[in-house]
Amino acid sequence: MTLSVALRHGFSGFTLDLAFDAPPGLTALFGRSGAGKSTVVNAVAGLLRPDAGRIALDGRVLTDTEARIHVPAHRRRIGYVFQDGRLFPHLTVRQNLLYGRFFAPRDAAGPALGPIAELLGIGALLHRRPATLSGGERSRVALGRAILSAPRALLMDEPFAALDEARKVEILPYLERLRDETGLPILYVSHSLAEVARLATTTVLLSNGRVVAAGPTAAILGDPGTASVLGAHEAGGVIAVRVAGDDADGLTRLETGAGPIWLPRIDAAPGRVLHLRILAQDVMLARDAPRAISALNVLPVTLAALRPEGAAVIVQLDLDGQKLLSRVTARSSRVLGLRPGLRLHAVIKTAAIAAEGDAAPPAQAPLAQDGARG
């Protein structure tokens, strides 16, 4: 199923005017506060009537202002997971989950309670009430309730914003399984690029009510043109790596098409494909292969594109078909003679684990000692 969205809506001092498609998988809406993310989700849910627009899910029109079509929210068959979960405190977990079934059509071939409880790891919680659950457990129950309504799409508006990092690490693998095993289009609002890099198959980047870029997440995050929207400290690429195994000194070897990367030991079986988010500010460049340095991860790359940004330059690097970004000063760019097509060596200082189903947290994992940046 594909969710197609085209909206125009005016507020005091702000106008939303955008269009995008959300294919199967998880589509992240990312942008700064006030970019219009929650407005889009509320319009898709049927909670907002836009001034103009058309919303269709797998060809079924939900909103069409020209045709005067506006399907009520309760008839759209779209699950909505809010930030606070909104569980009924007087009902057990089982009763909260089954409440979602009231909104499913009688003939809908929706999932059963047992498989969803197993998918989300809440089978042992069915007899308990929300007040006795952790924040991560409540989030999983809210997610299960939305799924059991047999939705044709799922909306999630910063559902884990109130959770600490430990609870987020607990729940993200369940959301990955949901993304991969249900086939639902998921529209996911987030302020966390680490979440986007880990979860999203597609990213829609919003700024001031407009779509700045939309497409596969790795392509969007690795595009130097989006760096100014993401912010100087958030810009970076996402690359796929394959776990080769653990070395005796406590490091895990990860294979790329251009050579190995070593990380402090992570809990992932050999052969598993993970995704690494590498910030532009943590990639240094060298014309020649550096020798006798503390950095373990030095990979050959080709300079693909340059984008000046004030006193800095965002450099897009081709790593055997995958894209990295590096942020260097304009002076360093001149000294190195940077230009498209130039062969370089990327010295990767740190990376964040943004893994497909990996148990390790998406936290900063140091790769080398600190040093001066160009």
N, C-alpha and C positions, 0 to 999 in steps of 0.2 A: 504493500500500500504506500501511496505517496500523498503527503499533505501539501497542498498548494495554497499559498497565502499572498494576497495582494491587498494592502490596506492604506487608507488615508484618513487621518483623524486629527482634529485640531484641539489643542488645549490653550489656555492662556499663556502666551509667550512660547509655545512649542507646537510643532506640527510633525506628526508621524506620517511618513510617506515611503512605503517600501514594498518589496515583493521578493519572495523566495520560495523554493521547494524543499521540503523535508522528506527525503527518501526513507525506506526502511532502515532501521538502526537508530542510533541516538544522534540527534541534531542539537548542538549546543547554540543557544543565543548568548553571545558574550558582548559585553560593552560596559562602559562606566555607568555609574548611577545616573538615572535620568535619560538613558539612551533610548528607552521605549520597550525594553524587554518584557516587563510584566504586562504592559498594555497589549502587546501582541498575544501573549498567552491568554489573557482575559477575553480578547476578541475571538480567539479560536475556541475557547470554552463556551462561548455564547453569553458571557457575563457583560460584555460591552458591545453595543451596536455602533460600528464605525460610521463616520460620515460618508465614506465611500469605500467599496472594496468587494472582493470575492474570496471566499474560503471554500475549498473543496477537499474532501478526503476520499481518495480512491475513486474519483469521478462523481461522488455524491456531493451536491452543492449544499453547504451549511449556511453560507451567507452570500447574498448577491444583492447589493443595494439597488442596482438598476432594475433587476427583476423583482424587487421587493420581497426577497426571500430571507428569512431569519429563523432558522430552526431553533426552538427553545433549548436551553442548556441541557435539560433532563432528557431530551430526545436525541442528543448528538452522539451518544455512546462514546464519550471521551472521558477517560479517567483523569482526575486532577489530584495531585499530591501537593499539599501546601507546606509552608515552612514549619508550622507548629503541629502537623499531623492531624489535629482535630479529631481525636478518638473520643468515643463516648465513655466517660469515666465510670458509669454505673454498669457497663457491659463487660463481659469477659473478652479476652482476645478472640476466642472462637466466635462470640456473638458480634464483635466488631467486624470480623472478617466476613461473616455471613450476611451482614447488613449490606455489603456491596452487591450481593446477589439480587436484592430487591430491585436494583436498577438494570439488571440484565433482562433482555427479552426472553420470554419463556422458551422460544425455539432456538436461542443462541447457543452455539456449541462452545461455551466458555470453559475455562479450566475448573477443576474440582479443588476443594479445600485441601485435601491431602497433598497433592503434588505441589501446590503453591506454598503450603507450610514447609514442605521439604526444601523447595527451591530457595526460600528465604531463611531457612534455619530457625523457624519459630514453632516447630511442632511441639516442643516441650513447654511452650508458654501458653497453650490454648486455654488453660483453666484460670490463668491469672488475669488481674485487672490492670489497666494502664498505669495506675499510680505506683505499682510495684515493678515497673519495667524501667530499664535504662533508656537514655535518649536514643541510642542506636536501635534498641529493640522496638521502641515506639515507632521509629521511622520505618522499620521493616514491616510492622503491622499495618501502618497507613498505606504502604506500598502494596501489600497483599490485598487490602480491602479494595483498592482501586483496580487491581488486576481482576479480582473476582466479580467485578461488575461487567465482565466480558466487553471491555472497551475495544474500539477499533483504532484508537491512538491513546497515548498517555502524555499528560502535561505535568511537568515538575518545575515548580517555581522556587528555586533555591531551597530544596527540601532538607539540606543538611547544614544550613547556615548557622543554626543554633548549636550544632554539635562541636565538641572539641576534636582535635586532630586524631586522638586515639579512637573515638567513636566513628569518625569518618573512615578510618582505615578498616574498621570492623565491617562497615556496611557496603563499601564500594565493590568488593568482589561479588556481592549478591546482585548489585545493579548491573555489573558486567554479564552475569549469567542471564539476567532478565533481558538485557539487550540482545544477547546471542541466541537465546532459546525460545523466545516468544514470537519473534517476527513483527512485533508492534513498532510503528513509528513512535519515537519518543522525542518530545520537544522539551529541552532541558535548559533552564535559566541558571546561570552561574556567574559569580564574580571571581572564581578561582580558576586560573589558567592551568594549575596542576590537575584539577578535576577534568577540565576540558581535554587536556592532552591525554589523560588516561582513559576517559570514557567515550568521547565523541568520535563518531565516524565521519560526521559532517559538522562544520562550524559556520555559523552566520555571524559575522562581526558587525555590530551596530554602533553608530555614532550619531548623536543628535537626531534620532528618528529616521536615519537612512541606513541602508545596507552598504557598508564599505567593501566587504568581500564575502563571498560564500563559496564553499566547496569542500573537498576532503580536508580533514583537520591538519594533516601533515603539510599539505600545500599552503594552507592559510597561515599557519604559524611559521612556516619557513619562507614566507614572502617578505622581502625587505620593505615593500610598500605598506605593510600593515604594522610595522614596528612603532610608528608614531602613535597609532591608536592603542596598541597594547601597552605602551609605556617603556621607557628606556630600561627599566629594571626587570621587565617581564618578557621582552622580545626574545625569541629563541626558537630553535627547530626541534622537531621530534623525529627520531630515527628508529627503525626496527633493528633489533639485534637478536642473535640466537645464543642461548646459553651453551657454552662448551664444557664447563665443569669448574670445580673448585681446585685452586692450587694449594700446596702445602702451607704456604705462608698466610693463609686466611683471605685471599682474594679470589673473586669469581671472574673467570675469563668469558668475555662476550665477543662473539664474532660479528664483524661487519664485512661488507664486500671489499673494504679497503684495508682491513687489518683488525687486530684485536683491541678491545677496550677492557680494562680491568676495573672492577669495583670492589669495595669491601664486601665480604661474603653475603650473598642474598639467598633467600629460600626459594629456589626455583630449580626444577629438574633439568638435566642436560637435554638439549633439543628444543626446549621451550622458547617461544618467540616473545620477547618483551619489547616495550617501547621506552626509549630514554628521551627525556626532555632536557635539552642542553641550552642554557641561556647564552645569548649573544655576548654578554659581558664576561663570560667565563671561557671564551675561545680566543686564544692569542694566535697570531699568524707569524710564520717565518718563511723567508724565501728558500733557505736551505734547511735540511734536516738538522735540528738542534742536537747537540751531543752533551753528555755529562750534565744533565738537568734532572731535577727531582720529579718532573711530570712523567708519568708512565704512559700516558695516552697521547701519542703523536701520530696523526693519520694524514696520508697524502690526499689533497683535495684540488679541485680546479675552481678558480674564481668565476662565478656565473654572472653576477650583477653587482653594481654599486649604487648606493643611494645616499647622497649627502644629507646630513641633518645638523645644521648649524656647525659647531666645532667638531662634530663627529661624523663618521661614515658607517653606514650599515652595509656589511659585505655579505652577499649570499654565496655559499660555497656548495659545490657539487661533490658529494661523497658517494661515489659509485652509484649515482642515480638518485640518492636521497639528498635532502637539502638541510644544511646547517646555516646559522647566521653568526657573524662576528661583529662586534662593535669596537671600532678603533678610532683614534683621533684623526682629524684631517691631516695633521702633520705626519703621523705614522703612515697614512695612506700615500702621501707624497714621497716619503723616504723609501718606502718599499716599492714604489712605482706600480701600485695596484691598478690592474686593468682586466677586463673580461678575458678569459682564456688563460690567464697566468696560472702556472702550477705552483702550489704552495704546500705548506705543512700546517695543519691545524693542531695547536697544542690545547687540549681540552683539560681545563682545570677542575671543574665540578660538573656533575650531572644529577638530575633528579630522576628517581625511578618512577616511571609512569607505566606500570606493567599491565599486560593483559592477564588478569586473574592472579597476579602475583600477590603473595602474602605480605611482602615488605611494604612499609609505608612510603608514600610519595614525598619523602623528605629529602633534603639536600644530602648527598653522599659525597664526601670529599675525595678527590682523586689525587691531589698533589698539594704540596705546600703553597702557601700564598706567595705571590710575587707581583712585581709591577706590571701593569697593563699598558699596552701601547696606546 
